[in-house]
């Protein structure tokens, strides 16, 4: 099972908040690229 979520921080644009809210419901560690 996945342990990390790799995020292209500049590429998320206006979707950043939605993605972060979704990831808060998981046990994944967020890595911003």
PDB file of N, H, CA, C and O in Angstrom:
ATOM      1  N   UNK A   1       0.842  -1.191   0.000  1.00  0.00           N
ATOM      2  CA  UNK A   1       0.000   0.000   0.000  1.00  0.00           C
ATOM      3  C   UNK A   1       0.886   1.253   0.000  1.00  0.00           C
ATOM      4  O   UNK A   1       1.994   1.242   0.536  1.00  0.00           O
ATOM      5  N   UNK A   2       0.393   2.300  -0.593  1.00  0.00           N
ATOM      6  H   UNK A   2      -0.507   2.309  -1.028  1.00  0.00           H
ATOM      7  CA  UNK A   2       1.147   3.555  -0.708  1.00  0.00           C
ATOM      8  C   UNK A   2       1.346   4.200   0.665  1.00  0.00           C
ATOM      9  O   UNK A   2       0.492   4.104   1.546  1.00  0.00           O
ATOM     10  N   UNK A   3       2.487   4.854   0.819  1.00  0.00           N
ATOM     11  H   UNK A   3       3.181   4.932   0.103  1.00  0.00           H
ATOM     12  CA  UNK A   3       2.803   5.548   2.068  1.00  0.00           C
ATOM     13  C   UNK A   3       2.964   7.046   1.869  1.00  0.00           C
ATOM     14  O   UNK A   3       2.903   7.821   2.823  1.00  0.00           O
ATOM     15  N   UNK A   4       3.172   7.445   0.612  1.00  0.00           N
ATOM     16  H   UNK A   4       3.221   6.815  -0.163  1.00  0.00           H
ATOM     17  CA  UNK A   4       3.451   8.846   0.314  1.00  0.00           C
ATOM     18  C   UNK A   4       2.559   9.350  -0.806  1.00  0.00           C
ATOM     19  O   UNK A   4       2.109   8.577  -1.652  1.00  0.00           O
ATOM     20  N   UNK A   5       2.307  10.654  -0.806  1.00  0.00           N
ATOM     21  H   UNK A   5       2.673  11.282  -0.119  1.00  0.00           H
ATOM     22  CA  UNK A   5       1.636  11.328  -1.916  1.00  0.00           C
ATOM     23  C   UNK A   5       2.598  12.401  -2.410  1.00  0.00           C
ATOM     24  O   UNK A   5       2.916  13.341  -1.681  1.00  0.00           O
ATOM     25  N   UNK A   6       3.060  12.259  -3.646  1.00  0.00           N
ATOM     26  H   UNK A   6       2.802  11.496  -4.238  1.00  0.00           H
ATOM     27  CA  UNK A   6       3.969  13.245  -4.233  1.00  0.00           C
ATOM     28  C   UNK A   6       3.143  14.287  -4.971  1.00  0.00           C
ATOM     29  O   UNK A   6       2.382  13.948  -5.877  1.00  0.00           O
ATOM     30  N   UNK A   7       3.287  15.549  -4.591  1.00  0.00           N
ATOM     31  H   UNK A   7       3.906  15.824  -3.855  1.00  0.00           H
ATOM     32  CA  UNK A   7       2.493  16.612  -5.193  1.00  0.00           C
ATOM     33  C   UNK A   7       3.374  17.594  -5.951  1.00  0.00           C
ATOM     34  O   UNK A   7       4.359  18.100  -5.414  1.00  0.00           O
ATOM     35  N   UNK A   8       3.015  17.858  -7.190  1.00  0.00           N
ATOM     36  H   UNK A   8       2.214  17.448  -7.626  1.00  0.00           H
ATOM     37  CA  UNK A   8       3.667  18.911  -7.974  1.00  0.00           C
ATOM     38  C   UNK A   8       3.018  20.212  -7.512  1.00  0.00           C
ATOM     39  O   UNK A   8       1.979  20.611  -8.037  1.00  0.00           O
ATOM     40  N   UNK A   9       3.628  20.868  -6.534  1.00  0.00           N
ATOM     41  H   UNK A   9       4.473  20.544  -6.108  1.00  0.00           H
ATOM     42  CA  UNK A   9       3.004  21.996  -5.843  1.00  0.00           C
ATOM     43  C   UNK A   9       2.640  23.131  -6.785  1.00  0.00           C
ATOM     44  O   UNK A   9       1.583  23.740  -6.622  1.00  0.00           O
ATOM     45  N   UNK A  10       3.481  23.434  -7.765  1.00  0.00           N
ATOM     46  H   UNK A  10       4.340  22.940  -7.898  1.00  0.00           H
ATOM     47  CA  UNK A  10       3.189  24.519  -8.705  1.00  0.00           C
ATOM     48  C   UNK A  10       2.133  24.101  -9.716  1.00  0.00           C
ATOM     49  O   UNK A  10       1.400  24.946 -10.230  1.00  0.00           O
ATOM     50  N   UNK A  11       2.046  22.816 -10.006  1.00  0.00           N
ATOM     51  H   UNK A  11       2.641  22.130  -9.589  1.00  0.00           H
ATOM     52  CA  UNK A  11       1.109  22.325 -11.012  1.00  0.00           C
ATOM     53  C   UNK A  11      -0.313  22.149 -10.504  1.00  0.00           C
ATOM     54  O   UNK A  11      -1.229  21.967 -11.306  1.00  0.00           O
ATOM     55  N   UNK A  12      -0.521  22.197  -9.192  1.00  0.00           N
ATOM     56  H   UNK A  12       0.223  22.345  -8.540  1.00  0.00           H
ATOM     57  CA  UNK A  12      -1.865  21.992  -8.644  1.00  0.00           C
ATOM     58  C   UNK A  12      -2.782  23.187  -8.891  1.00  0.00           C
ATOM     59  O   UNK A  12      -3.994  23.023  -9.027  1.00  0.00           O
ATOM     60  N   UNK A  13      -2.215  24.368  -8.948  1.00  0.00           N
ATOM     61  H   UNK A  13      -1.230  24.501  -8.837  1.00  0.00           H
ATOM     62  CA  UNK A  13      -3.014  25.563  -9.200  1.00  0.00           C
ATOM     63  C   UNK A  13      -4.128  25.737  -8.185  1.00  0.00           C
ATOM     64  O   UNK A  13      -3.899  25.669  -6.978  1.00  0.00           O
ATOM     65  N   UNK A  14      -5.334  25.961  -8.680  1.00  0.00           N
ATOM     66  H   UNK A  14      -5.521  26.017  -9.661  1.00  0.00           H
ATOM     67  CA  UNK A  14      -6.480  26.230  -7.807  1.00  0.00           C
ATOM     68  C   UNK A  14      -6.992  24.978  -7.111  1.00  0.00           C
ATOM     69  O   UNK A  14      -7.884  25.072  -6.268  1.00  0.00           O
ATOM     70  N   UNK A  15      -6.458  23.819  -7.436  1.00  0.00           N
ATOM     71  H   UNK A  15      -5.734  23.742  -8.121  1.00  0.00           H
ATOM     72  CA  UNK A  15      -6.928  22.564  -6.845  1.00  0.00           C
ATOM     73  C   UNK A  15      -6.181  22.188  -5.566  1.00  0.00           C
ATOM     74  O   UNK A  15      -6.477  21.161  -4.955  1.00  0.00           O
ATOM     75  N   UNK A  16      -5.218  23.010  -5.158  1.00  0.00           N
ATOM     76  H   UNK A  16      -4.977  23.845  -5.654  1.00  0.00           H
ATOM     77  CA  UNK A  16      -4.399  22.698  -3.981  1.00  0.00           C
ATOM     78  C   UNK A  16      -5.244  22.368  -2.758  1.00  0.00           C
ATOM     79  O   UNK A  16      -5.028  21.349  -2.103  1.00  0.00           O
ATOM     80  N   UNK A  17      -6.199  23.227  -2.455  1.00  0.00           N
ATOM     81  H   UNK A  17      -6.375  24.055  -2.988  1.00  0.00           H
ATOM     82  CA  UNK A  17      -6.986  23.056  -1.237  1.00  0.00           C
ATOM     83  C   UNK A  17      -7.797  21.770  -1.278  1.00  0.00           C
ATOM     84  O   UNK A  17      -7.875  21.060  -0.275  1.00  0.00           O
ATOM     85  N   UNK A  18      -8.404  21.458  -2.422  1.00  0.00           N
ATOM     86  H   UNK A  18      -8.341  22.035  -3.236  1.00  0.00           H
ATOM     87  CA  UNK A  18      -9.186  20.221  -2.552  1.00  0.00           C
ATOM     88  C   UNK A  18      -8.311  18.996  -2.348  1.00  0.00           C
ATOM     89  O   UNK A  18      -8.704  18.052  -1.663  1.00  0.00           O
ATOM     90  N   UNK A  19      -7.127  19.010  -2.942  1.00  0.00           N
ATOM     91  H   UNK A  19      -6.807  19.777  -3.499  1.00  0.00           H
ATOM     92  CA  UNK A  19      -6.208  17.875  -2.818  1.00  0.00           C
ATOM     93  C   UNK A  19      -5.759  17.716  -1.368  1.00  0.00           C
ATOM     94  O   UNK A  19      -5.717  16.597  -0.857  1.00  0.00           O
ATOM     95  N   UNK A  20      -5.423  18.818  -0.698  1.00  0.00           N
ATOM     96  H   UNK A  20      -5.458  19.727  -1.113  1.00  0.00           H
ATOM     97  CA  UNK A  20      -4.985  18.743   0.694  1.00  0.00           C
ATOM     98  C   UNK A  20      -6.098  18.234   1.601  1.00  0.00           C
ATOM     99  O   UNK A  20      -5.838  17.444   2.510  1.00  0.00           O
ATOM    100  N   UNK A  21      -7.321  18.669   1.372  1.00  0.00           N
ATOM    101  H   UNK A  21      -7.532  19.310   0.634  1.00  0.00           H
ATOM    102  CA  UNK A  21      -8.454  18.185   2.170  1.00  0.00           C
ATOM    103  C   UNK A  21      -8.638  16.681   1.985  1.00  0.00           C
ATOM    104  O   UNK A  21      -8.885  15.959   2.950  1.00  0.00           O
ATOM    105  N   UNK A  22      -8.517  16.215   0.753  1.00  0.00           N
ATOM    106  H   UNK A  22      -8.316  16.802  -0.032  1.00  0.00           H
ATOM    107  CA  UNK A  22      -8.642  14.784   0.472  1.00  0.00           C
ATOM    108  C   UNK A  22      -7.534  14.000   1.174  1.00  0.00           C
ATOM    109  O   UNK A  22      -7.788  12.946   1.758  1.00  0.00           O
ATOM    110  N   UNK A  23      -6.315  14.513   1.116  1.00  0.00           N
ATOM    111  H   UNK A  23      -6.109  15.368   0.642  1.00  0.00           H
ATOM    112  CA  UNK A  23      -5.188  13.802   1.718  1.00  0.00           C
ATOM    113  C   UNK A  23      -5.260  13.775   3.244  1.00  0.00           C
ATOM    114  O   UNK A  23      -4.687  12.884   3.872  1.00  0.00           O
ATOM    115  N   UNK A  24      -5.952  14.734   3.843  1.00  0.00           N
ATOM    116  H   UNK A  24      -6.417  15.458   3.333  1.00  0.00           H
ATOM    117  CA  UNK A  24      -6.122  14.733   5.302  1.00  0.00           C
ATOM    118  C   UNK A  24      -6.934  13.531   5.762  1.00  0.00           C
ATOM    119  O   UNK A  24      -6.828  13.118   6.917  1.00  0.00           O
ATOM    120  N   UNK A  25      -7.740  12.969   4.876  1.00  0.00           N
ATOM    121  H   UNK A  25      -7.826  13.305   3.938  1.00  0.00           H
ATOM    122  CA  UNK A  25      -8.574  11.823   5.232  1.00  0.00           C
ATOM    123  C   UNK A  25      -7.817  10.507   5.080  1.00  0.00           C
ATOM    124  O   UNK A  25      -8.380   9.438   5.316  1.00  0.00           O
ATOM    125  N   UNK A  26      -6.547  10.577   4.688  1.00  0.00           N
ATOM    126  H   UNK A  26      -6.090  11.446   4.496  1.00  0.00           H
ATOM    127  CA  UNK A  26      -5.729   9.378   4.498  1.00  0.00           C
ATOM    128  C   UNK A  26      -4.570   9.384   5.484  1.00  0.00           C
ATOM    129  O   UNK A  26      -4.360  10.358   6.206  1.00  0.00           O
ATOM    130  N   UNK A  27      -3.831   8.302   5.507  1.00  0.00           N
ATOM    131  H   UNK A  27      -4.001   7.510   4.921  1.00  0.00           H
ATOM    132  CA  UNK A  27      -2.629   8.214   6.340  1.00  0.00           C
ATOM    133  C   UNK A  27      -1.370   8.474   5.528  1.00  0.00           C
ATOM    134  O   UNK A  27      -0.267   8.159   5.974  1.00  0.00           O
ATOM    135  N   UNK A  28      -1.528   9.046   4.335  1.00  0.00           N
ATOM    136  H   UNK A  28      -2.424   9.302   3.973  1.00  0.00           H
ATOM    137  CA  UNK A  28      -0.386   9.278   3.458  1.00  0.00           C
ATOM    138  C   UNK A  28       0.440  10.472   3.928  1.00  0.00           C
ATOM    139  O   UNK A  28      -0.102  11.474   4.394  1.00  0.00           O
ATOM    140  N   UNK A  29       1.753  10.347   3.799  1.00  0.00           N
ATOM    141  H   UNK A  29       2.193   9.533   3.421  1.00  0.00           H
ATOM    142  CA  UNK A  29       2.650  11.468   4.066  1.00  0.00           C
ATOM    143  C   UNK A  29       2.758  12.281   2.781  1.00  0.00           C
ATOM    144  O   UNK A  29       3.025  11.723   1.717  1.00  0.00           O
ATOM    145  N   UNK A  30       2.554  13.587   2.871  1.00  0.00           N
ATOM    146  H   UNK A  30       2.337  14.040   3.735  1.00  0.00           H
ATOM    147  CA  UNK A  30       2.582  14.462   1.699  1.00  0.00           C
ATOM    148  C   UNK A  30       4.005  14.961   1.467  1.00  0.00           C
ATOM    149  O   UNK A  30       4.656  15.468   2.380  1.00  0.00           O
ATOM    150  N   UNK A  31       4.475  14.809   0.231  1.00  0.00           N
ATOM    151  H   UNK A  31       3.946  14.397  -0.511  1.00  0.00           H
ATOM    152  CA  UNK A  31       5.780  15.330  -0.171  1.00  0.00           C
ATOM    153  C   UNK A  31       5.543  16.320  -1.298  1.00  0.00           C
ATOM    154  O   UNK A  31       5.062  15.957  -2.371  1.00  0.00           O
ATOM    155  N   UNK A  32       5.892  17.587  -1.037  1.00  0.00           N
ATOM    156  H   UNK A  32       6.283  17.881  -0.165  1.00  0.00           H
ATOM    157  CA  UNK A  32       5.687  18.650  -2.029  1.00  0.00           C
ATOM    158  C   UNK A  32       6.914  18.759  -2.920  1.00  0.00           C
ATOM    159  O   UNK A  32       8.039  18.875  -2.435  1.00  0.00           O
ATOM    160  N   UNK A  33       6.684  18.720  -4.228  1.00  0.00           N
ATOM    161  H   UNK A  33       5.769  18.626  -4.621  1.00  0.00           H
ATOM    162  CA  UNK A  33       7.785  18.831  -5.189  1.00  0.00           C
ATOM    163  C   UNK A  33       7.763  20.180  -5.848  1.00  0.00           C
ATOM    164  O   UNK A  33       8.612  20.468  -6.692  1.00  0.00           O
TER     165      UNK A  33
END
